[in-house]
C-alpha cells in the first residue's frame, strides 16, 4: 500500500510540476496588466477624485489582486509538493523548532482566539533529518488545526520520549473530521475546505515518512482532532 502511495505521489508530483510551470506565464501576464490598470486608475483619480468609475474599478482591482494571491498560494503549494526542498540532513532537537514556529504563529492564534497549551519534554532524543522540512510540515499541521476552530478554541502541542522514538502530538478542539473523510485526509488534493489546496496534510505525511516515521489521527465530530507523529531518534 505504501509503494502504491509513493507511485501515486510521484505521478501527481510530475503533473503538479507541469501545471505549475504552465500557470507561471499567464500569472505573470495578469500581474503586469493589473499593475498597468492600477496606474491608469490612479491617473483617473488624480484628474477627478470623485470619479465613480475609478472608485469602482479600484475595488475590482483589489478583488482581482486578492484572487491572484490565493492562486499564487495554491501554485506554491503545487511546487512544494512536486519539488520538495533538498535540505542538508543534520542532528537537531525538535523542541526549539516547535517553539520558534509557535512564536511565529502567536499573533495569528491570538487574533483567531486560539489558546495554546505547550508541553515539550526535555527528555526527547534528537532527530536526524531536515529541520526546515519538519518546520514546514508542522506549520501545515498547526494551520490545519487552527482552521478547524473558526470560532476559537484550544491547540495543544506536546512532545514526549517513547523509547528510542519521539512523539509529537498536535490536538485541537475544533469541528473534528467526518468519519467518511478520515481515511482520505492525507490523500493528495483531497480537501473539505472551500479554499484549500488539499496538499497540506499530504506534505506532512510525506515529510514524516521521509524521516522514517508515521502519523496517525483520531477524531470525533465536534470534539476536535488529535494528530500523533512518531519519529525514530538519531542513532548516537
C-alpha positions in Angstrom: 0.0 0.0 0.0 2.9 2.4 0.8 4.5 1.6 -2.5 1.2 2.4 -4.3 1.0 5.7 -2.4 4.6 6.6 -3.4 3.8 5.8 -7.1 0.7 7.9 -7.0 2.5 10.8 -5.3 5.3 10.6 -7.9 2.8 10.8 -10.8 0.8 13.6 -9.1 4.1 15.4 -8.4 5.0 15.3 -12.1 1.6 16.6 -13.1 1.8 19.3 -10.4 5.2 20.4 -11.8 3.8 20.6 -15.3 0.7 22.5 -14.1 2.7 24.9 -12.1 5.0 25.6 -15.0 2.2 26.3 -17.4 0.5 28.6 -14.9 3.5 30.8 -14.3 3.5 32.7 -17.6 -0.3 33.6 -17.6 0.0 34.7 -13.9 2.9 36.9 -14.7 1.0 38.4 -17.6 -2.0 39.0 -15.4 0.1 40.8 -12.7 1.8 43.0 -15.3 -1.6 44.0 -16.8 -3.0 44.5 -13.4 -0.3 47.0 -12.5 -0.9 48.9 -15.7 -4.6 49.0 -14.9 -3.8 50.2 -11.4 -1.7 53.1 -12.8 -4.5 54.1 -15.2 -6.9 54.2 -12.3 -4.5 56.4 -10.3 -4.3 58.8 -13.2 -8.1 58.9 -13.5 -8.4 59.6 -9.8 -5.9 62.4 -9.9 -7.9 64.2 -12.7 -11.2 63.6 -10.9 -11.0 62.3 -7.3 -14.8 61.8 -7.3 -14.8 59.8 -10.5 -17.3 57.0 -9.7 -15.9 54.6 -12.4 -12.4 55.0 -11.0 -13.6 54.1 -7.5 -15.5 51.1 -8.8 -12.5 50.0 -10.9 -10.2 50.2 -7.9 -12.5 47.8 -6.0 -12.3 45.4 -8.9 -8.5 45.6 -9.0 -8.4 44.8 -5.2 -10.7 41.8 -5.7 -8.5 40.5 -8.6 -5.4 41.1 -6.6 -6.8 39.0 -3.7 -7.6 36.1 -6.1 -4.1 36.3 -7.6 -2.6 36.0 -4.1 -4.8 32.9 -3.4 -3.9 31.4 -6.8 -0.2 32.1 -6.0 -0.6 30.3 -2.7 -2.0 27.3 -4.4 0.7 27.4 -7.1 3.4 27.5 -4.4 1.8 24.5 -2.8 2.0 22.6 -6.1 5.6 23.5 -6.4 6.4 22.5 -2.8 4.6 19.2 -3.4 6.3 18.5 -6.7 9.8 19.6 -5.8 10.3 19.4 -2.0 13.4 21.3 -1.0 16.5 19.2 -0.6 17.8 20.3 2.8 21.0 19.1 4.3 20.3 16.4 7.0 21.6 17.2 10.4 21.1 16.1 14.0 18.6 18.5 15.6 16.2 18.8 18.5 12.6 19.2 17.7 11.5 21.3 20.7 13.3 24.5 19.5 11.8 24.0 16.1 8.3 23.8 17.6 9.0 26.8 19.9 10.2 29.1 17.0 7.2 28.1 14.9 4.7 28.8 17.7 6.5 32.2 18.3 5.9 32.9 14.6 2.2 31.9 14.8 1.5 33.6 18.2 -0.2 36.7 16.8 -2.3 34.8 14.3 -3.5 32.5 17.0 -4.3 35.4 19.3 -6.4 37.1 16.6 -8.2 33.9 16.0 -8.9 33.4 19.7 -7.0 30.2 19.9 -5.4 29.4 23.2 -2.2 27.4 23.2 -1.1 24.8 25.6 2.5 23.6 25.3 4.2 20.6 26.9 7.6 19.9 25.5 9.5 17.2 27.2 13.2 17.8 27.8 13.9 14.0 27.6 13.2 13.6 23.8 16.2 12.4 21.8 17.5 14.4 18.9 16.3 13.7 15.3 18.4 13.2 12.2 16.9 15.0 9.2 15.9 18.4 7.9 14.7 21.0 10.4 13.3 23.1 7.6 11.2 20.3 6.2 9.9 19.5 9.7 9.1 23.1 10.4 7.1 23.3 7.1 5.3 20.0 8.0 4.4 21.2 11.5 3.3 24.6 10.2 0.9 22.8 7.8 -0.4 20.7 10.6 -0.9 23.5 13.1 -2.6 25.7 10.5 -4.9 22.8 9.6 -5.8 22.5 13.3 -6.3 26.3 13.7 -8.6 26.4 10.6 -10.7 23.7 12.2 -11.5 26.1 15.0 -13.2 29.1 13.2 -14.8 30.3 16.5 -11.6 29.8 18.5 -10.6 27.0 20.8 -7.5 25.3 22.3 -4.5 24.0 20.4 -2.3 21.6 22.4 1.2 20.7 21.3 3.2 18.0 23.2 6.4 16.1 22.7 7.4 13.0 24.6 10.0 10.3 24.5 8.8 6.8 23.6 11.8 4.5 23.9 14.1 5.5 21.0 11.3 7.4 19.3 10.0 10.9 19.6 6.2 11.5 19.7 4.8 14.9 18.6 1.1 15.3 19.4 -1.0 18.2 18.0 -4.5 18.3 19.3 -7.3 20.8 18.7 -10.9 21.3 20.0 -12.3 22.1 16.5 -15.0 20.7 14.4 -13.4 17.3 14.0 -13.2 15.1 11.0 -16.2 13.3 9.4 -15.6 9.5 9.6 -16.2 9.3 5.8 -13.3 11.7 5.2 -10.9 10.4 7.8 -9.2 7.8 5.5 -8.8 10.4 2.8 -7.3 13.4 4.6 -3.8 12.5 3.7 -4.6 11.9 0.0 -3.3 14.5 -2.5 -5.8 17.2 -3.4 -8.5 15.9 -1.0 -9.9 18.8 1.0 -13.1 19.8 2.8 -12.1 23.5 2.8 -13.6 25.8 0.2 -10.2 27.4 -0.5 -7.9 24.5 0.4 -5.4 23.0 -2.0 -5.6 19.5 -0.5 -1.8 19.3 -0.2 -1.1 20.4 3.4 -1.6 17.1 5.2 -0.1 15.2 2.2 3.1 17.1 2.6 3.0 16.5 6.4 2.8 12.7 5.9 5.5 12.7 3.2 7.9 14.6 5.4 7.2 12.3 8.4 7.7 9.1 6.3 10.8 10.5 4.7 12.2 10.7 8.2 11.3 7.1 8.9 8.2 8.0 11.0 4.4 7.6 10.8 1.4 9.9 11.6 -1.9 8.8 13.0 -5.1 10.7 13.6 -8.0 10.3 16.0 -11.1 12.5 15.8 -14.7 12.9 16.7 -17.1 15.3 15.0 -17.5 18.5 17.0 -14.9 17.3 19.6 -11.7 18.0 17.8 -8.8 16.0 16.3 -5.6 14.6 17.6 -2.6 14.0 15.3 0.3 11.9 16.6 3.6 11.7 14.9 6.2 9.1 15.9 9.7 9.5 14.6 12.8 7.5 15.4 15.5 9.4 17.2 19.0 9.9 15.8 21.3 7.0 16.4 24.1 8.0 18.8 
